Amino acid sequence: MAGDQRGGLLPAPPPLPARWVDMRPVLAIGGINAPVLFSGLTPGFVGLYQVNAQVPSGVTPGSAVPLIIKQGSATSNTVTVAIK
């Protein structure tokens, strides 16, 4: 809560609505395309984007499963994630 000029408390402003990117990325985990649930600006941060995806069935579990994101002509570096 924030204070007003008289020292009282005011409620926090409502969160901004989610801001989606115009071009949805393609995300692959273990070489299998994963459903992208959200891709856009992270609420409360300037210039920080997030991608939420569901791990697809068929991904072989492991401690270092490769993950790649492609958007338009750009491809991310390969990172690894642990999948149980």
Phi and psi in radians as a Rosetta constraint file:
Dihedral C 1 N 2 CA 2 C 2 CIRCULARHARMONIC -1.863 0.35
Dihedral N 2 CA 2 C 2 N 3 CIRCULARHARMONIC 2.710 0.35
Dihedral C 2 N 3 CA 3 C 3 CIRCULARHARMONIC -1.613 0.35
Dihedral N 3 CA 3 C 3 N 4 CIRCULARHARMONIC 2.636 0.35
Dihedral C 3 N 4 CA 4 C 4 CIRCULARHARMONIC -1.694 0.35
Dihedral N 4 CA 4 C 4 N 5 CIRCULARHARMONIC -3.071 0.35
Dihedral C 4 N 5 CA 5 C 5 CIRCULARHARMONIC -1.131 0.35
Dihedral N 5 CA 5 C 5 N 6 CIRCULARHARMONIC -0.379 0.35
Dihedral C 5 N 6 CA 6 C 6 CIRCULARHARMONIC -1.618 0.35
Dihedral N 6 CA 6 C 6 N 7 CIRCULARHARMONIC 0.047 0.35
Dihedral C 6 N 7 CA 7 C 7 CIRCULARHARMONIC 1.559 0.35
Dihedral N 7 CA 7 C 7 N 8 CIRCULARHARMONIC 0.017 0.35
Dihedral C 7 N 8 CA 8 C 8 CIRCULARHARMONIC -1.409 0.35
Dihedral N 8 CA 8 C 8 N 9 CIRCULARHARMONIC 2.958 0.35
Dihedral C 8 N 9 CA 9 C 9 CIRCULARHARMONIC -1.716 0.35
Dihedral N 9 CA 9 C 9 N 10 CIRCULARHARMONIC 2.430 0.35
Dihedral C 9 N 10 CA 10 C 10 CIRCULARHARMONIC -2.011 0.35
Dihedral N 10 CA 10 C 10 N 11 CIRCULARHARMONIC 2.590 0.35
Dihedral C 10 N 11 CA 11 C 11 CIRCULARHARMONIC -1.175 0.35
Dihedral N 11 CA 11 C 11 N 12 CIRCULARHARMONIC 2.661 0.35
Dihedral C 11 N 12 CA 12 C 12 CIRCULARHARMONIC -1.154 0.35
Dihedral N 12 CA 12 C 12 N 13 CIRCULARHARMONIC 2.596 0.35
Dihedral C 12 N 13 CA 13 C 13 CIRCULARHARMONIC -1.155 0.35
Dihedral N 13 CA 13 C 13 N 14 CIRCULARHARMONIC 2.685 0.35
Dihedral C 13 N 14 CA 14 C 14 CIRCULARHARMONIC -1.167 0.35
Dihedral N 14 CA 14 C 14 N 15 CIRCULARHARMONIC 2.644 0.35
Dihedral C 14 N 15 CA 15 C 15 CIRCULARHARMONIC -1.145 0.35
Dihedral N 15 CA 15 C 15 N 16 CIRCULARHARMONIC 2.589 0.35
Dihedral C 15 N 16 CA 16 C 16 CIRCULARHARMONIC -1.237 0.35
Dihedral N 16 CA 16 C 16 N 17 CIRCULARHARMONIC 2.627 0.35
Dihedral C 16 N 17 CA 17 C 17 CIRCULARHARMONIC -1.158 0.35
Dihedral N 17 CA 17 C 17 N 18 CIRCULARHARMONIC 2.702 0.35
Dihedral C 17 N 18 CA 18 C 18 CIRCULARHARMONIC -1.053 0.35
Dihedral N 18 CA 18 C 18 N 19 CIRCULARHARMONIC 2.443 0.35
Dihedral C 18 N 19 CA 19 C 19 CIRCULARHARMONIC -1.925 0.35
Dihedral N 19 CA 19 C 19 N 20 CIRCULARHARMONIC 1.828 0.35
Dihedral C 19 N 20 CA 20 C 20 CIRCULARHARMONIC -1.384 0.35
Dihedral N 20 CA 20 C 20 N 21 CIRCULARHARMONIC 2.654 0.35
Dihedral C 20 N 21 CA 21 C 21 CIRCULARHARMONIC -1.336 0.35
Dihedral N 21 CA 21 C 21 N 22 CIRCULARHARMONIC 2.723 0.35
Dihedral C 21 N 22 CA 22 C 22 CIRCULARHARMONIC -1.246 0.35
Dihedral N 22 CA 22 C 22 N 23 CIRCULARHARMONIC -0.609 0.35
Dihedral C 22 N 23 CA 23 C 23 CIRCULARHARMONIC -2.009 0.35
Dihedral N 23 CA 23 C 23 N 24 CIRCULARHARMONIC 1.925 0.35
Dihedral C 23 N 24 CA 24 C 24 CIRCULARHARMONIC -1.153 0.35
Dihedral N 24 CA 24 C 24 N 25 CIRCULARHARMONIC 2.329 0.35
Dihedral C 24 N 25 CA 25 C 25 CIRCULARHARMONIC -1.346 0.35
Dihedral N 25 CA 25 C 25 N 26 CIRCULARHARMONIC 2.871 0.35
Dihedral C 25 N 26 CA 26 C 26 CIRCULARHARMONIC -1.885 0.35
Dihedral N 26 CA 26 C 26 N 27 CIRCULARHARMONIC 2.227 0.35
Dihedral C 26 N 27 CA 27 C 27 CIRCULARHARMONIC -2.090 0.35
Dihedral N 27 CA 27 C 27 N 28 CIRCULARHARMONIC 2.294 0.35
Dihedral C 27 N 28 CA 28 C 28 CIRCULARHARMONIC -2.108 0.35
Dihedral N 28 CA 28 C 28 N 29 CIRCULARHARMONIC 2.293 0.35
Dihedral C 28 N 29 CA 29 C 29 CIRCULARHARMONIC -2.055 0.35
Dihedral N 29 CA 29 C 29 N 30 CIRCULARHARMONIC 2.107 0.35
Dihedral C 29 N 30 CA 30 C 30 CIRCULARHARMONIC 1.068 0.35
Dihedral N 30 CA 30 C 30 N 31 CIRCULARHARMONIC 0.511 0.35
Dihedral C 30 N 31 CA 31 C 31 CIRCULARHARMONIC 1.411 0.35
Dihedral N 31 CA 31 C 31 N 32 CIRCULARHARMONIC 0.073 0.35
Dihedral C 31 N 32 CA 32 C 32 CIRCULARHARMONIC -1.975 0.35
Dihedral N 32 CA 32 C 32 N 33 CIRCULARHARMONIC 2.258 0.35
Dihedral C 32 N 33 CA 33 C 33 CIRCULARHARMONIC -1.074 0.35
Dihedral N 33 CA 33 C 33 N 34 CIRCULARHARMONIC 2.335 0.35
Dihedral C 33 N 34 CA 34 C 34 CIRCULARHARMONIC -1.852 0.35
Dihedral N 34 CA 34 C 34 N 35 CIRCULARHARMONIC 2.442 0.35
Dihedral C 34 N 35 CA 35 C 35 CIRCULARHARMONIC -1.121 0.35
Dihedral N 35 CA 35 C 35 N 36 CIRCULARHARMONIC 2.173 0.35
Dihedral C 35 N 36 CA 36 C 36 CIRCULARHARMONIC -1.529 0.35
Dihedral N 36 CA 36 C 36 N 37 CIRCULARHARMONIC 2.084 0.35
Dihedral C 36 N 37 CA 37 C 37 CIRCULARHARMONIC -1.575 0.35
Dihedral N 37 CA 37 C 37 N 38 CIRCULARHARMONIC -0.534 0.35
Dihedral C 37 N 38 CA 38 C 38 CIRCULARHARMONIC -2.753 0.35
Dihedral N 38 CA 38 C 38 N 39 CIRCULARHARMONIC 2.473 0.35
Dihedral C 38 N 39 CA 39 C 39 CIRCULARHARMONIC -2.573 0.35
Dihedral N 39 CA 39 C 39 N 40 CIRCULARHARMONIC 2.074 0.35
Dihedral C 39 N 40 CA 40 C 40 CIRCULARHARMONIC 3.077 0.35
Dihedral N 40 CA 40 C 40 N 41 CIRCULARHARMONIC -2.904 0.35
Dihedral C 40 N 41 CA 41 C 41 CIRCULARHARMONIC -1.195 0.35
Dihedral N 41 CA 41 C 41 N 42 CIRCULARHARMONIC 2.420 0.35
Dihedral C 41 N 42 CA 42 C 42 CIRCULARHARMONIC -1.393 0.35
Dihedral N 42 CA 42 C 42 N 43 CIRCULARHARMONIC 2.137 0.35
Dihedral C 42 N 43 CA 43 C 43 CIRCULARHARMONIC -0.995 0.35
Dihedral N 43 CA 43 C 43 N 44 CIRCULARHARMONIC 2.351 0.35
Dihedral C 43 N 44 CA 44 C 44 CIRCULARHARMONIC 1.513 0.35
Dihedral N 44 CA 44 C 44 N 45 CIRCULARHARMONIC 0.001 0.35
Dihedral C 44 N 45 CA 45 C 45 CIRCULARHARMONIC -2.242 0.35
Dihedral N 45 CA 45 C 45 N 46 CIRCULARHARMONIC 2.522 0.35
Dihedral C 45 N 46 CA 46 C 46 CIRCULARHARMONIC -1.618 0.35
Dihedral N 46 CA 46 C 46 N 47 CIRCULARHARMONIC 2.143 0.35
Dihedral C 46 N 47 CA 47 C 47 CIRCULARHARMONIC 1.278 0.35
Dihedral N 47 CA 47 C 47 N 48 CIRCULARHARMONIC 0.225 0.35
Dihedral C 47 N 48 CA 48 C 48 CIRCULARHARMONIC -1.843 0.35
Dihedral N 48 CA 48 C 48 N 49 CIRCULARHARMONIC 2.147 0.35
Dihedral C 48 N 49 CA 49 C 49 CIRCULARHARMONIC -1.831 0.35
Dihedral N 49 CA 49 C 49 N 50 CIRCULARHARMONIC 2.634 0.35
Dihedral C 49 N 50 CA 50 C 50 CIRCULARHARMONIC -2.300 0.35
Dihedral N 50 CA 50 C 50 N 51 CIRCULARHARMONIC 2.673 0.35
Dihedral C 50 N 51 CA 51 C 51 CIRCULARHARMONIC -2.254 0.35
Dihedral N 51 CA 51 C 51 N 52 CIRCULARHARMONIC 2.124 0.35
Dihedral C 51 N 52 CA 52 C 52 CIRCULARHARMONIC -1.841 0.35
Dihedral N 52 CA 52 C 52 N 53 CIRCULARHARMONIC 2.252 0.35
Dihedral C 52 N 53 CA 53 C 53 CIRCULARHARMONIC -2.450 0.35
Dihedral N 53 CA 53 C 53 N 54 CIRCULARHARMONIC 2.762 0.35
Dihedral C 53 N 54 CA 54 C 54 CIRCULARHARMONIC -1.754 0.35
Dihedral N 54 CA 54 C 54 N 55 CIRCULARHARMONIC 2.342 0.35
Dihedral C 54 N 55 CA 55 C 55 CIRCULARHARMONIC -1.171 0.35
Dihedral N 55 CA 55 C 55 N 56 CIRCULARHARMONIC 2.132 0.35
Dihedral C 55 N 56 CA 56 C 56 CIRCULARHARMONIC -1.298 0.35
Dihedral N 56 CA 56 C 56 N 57 CIRCULARHARMONIC 2.636 0.35
Dihedral C 56 N 57 CA 57 C 57 CIRCULARHARMONIC -1.167 0.35
Dihedral N 57 CA 57 C 57 N 58 CIRCULARHARMONIC 2.616 0.35
Dihedral C 57 N 58 CA 58 C 58 CIRCULARHARMONIC 1.721 0.35
Dihedral N 58 CA 58 C 58 N 59 CIRCULARHARMONIC -0.159 0.35
Dihedral C 58 N 59 CA 59 C 59 CIRCULARHARMONIC -1.289 0.35
Dihedral N 59 CA 59 C 59 N 60 CIRCULARHARMONIC 2.247 0.35
Dihedral C 59 N 60 CA 60 C 60 CIRCULARHARMONIC -1.270 0.35
Dihedral N 60 CA 60 C 60 N 61 CIRCULARHARMONIC 2.145 0.35
Dihedral C 60 N 61 CA 61 C 61 CIRCULARHARMONIC -1.067 0.35
Dihedral N 61 CA 61 C 61 N 62 CIRCULARHARMONIC 2.653 0.35
Dihedral C 61 N 62 CA 62 C 62 CIRCULARHARMONIC 3.101 0.35
Dihedral N 62 CA 62 C 62 N 63 CIRCULARHARMONIC 2.990 0.35
Dihedral C 62 N 63 CA 63 C 63 CIRCULARHARMONIC -1.536 0.35
Dihedral N 63 CA 63 C 63 N 64 CIRCULARHARMONIC -0.181 0.35
Dihedral C 63 N 64 CA 64 C 64 CIRCULARHARMONIC -2.541 0.35
Dihedral N 64 CA 64 C 64 N 65 CIRCULARHARMONIC 1.168 0.35
Dihedral C 64 N 65 CA 65 C 65 CIRCULARHARMONIC -1.482 0.35
Dihedral N 65 CA 65 C 65 N 66 CIRCULARHARMONIC 2.240 0.35
Dihedral C 65 N 66 CA 66 C 66 CIRCULARHARMONIC -1.203 0.35
Dihedral N 66 CA 66 C 66 N 67 CIRCULARHARMONIC 2.490 0.35
Dihedral C 66 N 67 CA 67 C 67 CIRCULARHARMONIC -2.314 0.35
Dihedral N 67 CA 67 C 67 N 68 CIRCULARHARMONIC 2.272 0.35
Dihedral C 67 N 68 CA 68 C 68 CIRCULARHARMONIC -2.332 0.35
Dihedral N 68 CA 68 C 68 N 69 CIRCULARHARMONIC 2.480 0.35
Dihedral C 68 N 69 CA 69 C 69 CIRCULARHARMONIC -2.071 0.35
Dihedral N 69 CA 69 C 69 N 70 CIRCULARHARMONIC 2.308 0.35
Dihedral C 69 N 70 CA 70 C 70 CIRCULARHARMONIC -2.124 0.35
Dihedral N 70 CA 70 C 70 N 71 CIRCULARHARMONIC 2.392 0.35
Dihedral C 70 N 71 CA 71 C 71 CIRCULARHARMONIC -2.501 0.35
Dihedral N 71 CA 71 C 71 N 72 CIRCULARHARMONIC 2.027 0.35
Dihedral C 71 N 72 CA 72 C 72 CIRCULARHARMONIC 1.092 0.35
Dihedral N 72 CA 72 C 72 N 73 CIRCULARHARMONIC -2.221 0.35
Dihedral C 72 N 73 CA 73 C 73 CIRCULARHARMONIC -1.656 0.35
Dihedral N 73 CA 73 C 73 N 74 CIRCULARHARMONIC 0.033 0.35
Dihedral C 73 N 74 CA 74 C 74 CIRCULARHARMONIC -1.683 0.35
Dihedral N 74 CA 74 C 74 N 75 CIRCULARHARMONIC 2.429 0.35
Dihedral C 74 N 75 CA 75 C 75 CIRCULARHARMONIC -2.215 0.35
Dihedral N 75 CA 75 C 75 N 76 CIRCULARHARMONIC 2.345 0.35
Dihedral C 75 N 76 CA 76 C 76 CIRCULARHARMONIC -1.257 0.35
Dihedral N 76 CA 76 C 76 N 77 CIRCULARHARMONIC 2.909 0.35
Dihedral C 76 N 77 CA 77 C 77 CIRCULARHARMONIC -1.141 0.35
Dihedral N 77 CA 77 C 77 N 78 CIRCULARHARMONIC 2.689 0.35
Dihedral C 77 N 78 CA 78 C 78 CIRCULARHARMONIC -1.371 0.35
Dihedral N 78 CA 78 C 78 N 79 CIRCULARHARMONIC 2.249 0.35
Dihedral C 78 N 79 CA 79 C 79 CIRCULARHARMONIC -2.041 0.35
Dihedral N 79 CA 79 C 79 N 80 CIRCULARHARMONIC 2.932 0.35
Dihedral C 79 N 80 CA 80 C 80 CIRCULARHARMONIC -2.108 0.35
Dihedral N 80 CA 80 C 80 N 81 CIRCULARHARMONIC 2.593 0.35
Dihedral C 80 N 81 CA 81 C 81 CIRCULARHARMONIC -2.304 0.35
Dihedral N 81 CA 81 C 81 N 82 CIRCULARHARMONIC 2.677 0.35
Dihedral C 81 N 82 CA 82 C 82 CIRCULARHARMONIC -1.558 0.35
Dihedral N 82 CA 82 C 82 N 83 CIRCULARHARMONIC 2.272 0.35
Dihedral C 82 N 83 CA 83 C 83 CIRCULARHARMONIC -2.152 0.35
Dihedral N 83 CA 83 C 83 N 84 CIRCULARHARMONIC 2.204 0.35
